């Protein structure tokens, strides 16, 4: 099952891997930093238009943020930083 938090964690991981701040990516997509934070925390989902902009600015193919985790990764918690974990079960 795909969760909003999975999308948020994938979004954050890609942004961080590119050395991009939340503010920089939010400006590129045309949203407030708080909106991007809400997506990264899995509190809300981006619109189709915003998702397309995110993928474009992050150098991802359409739908790549929704790729299912492999079975080996499925049971492992995501590390969100600050000592927080997201269990996928």
Secondary structure by P-SEA (a helix, b strand, c coil): cccaaaaaaaaaaaaaaacccaaaaaaaacccaaaaaaaaaccccccaaaaaaaaaaacccccccccccccccccbbbbccccbbbbcc
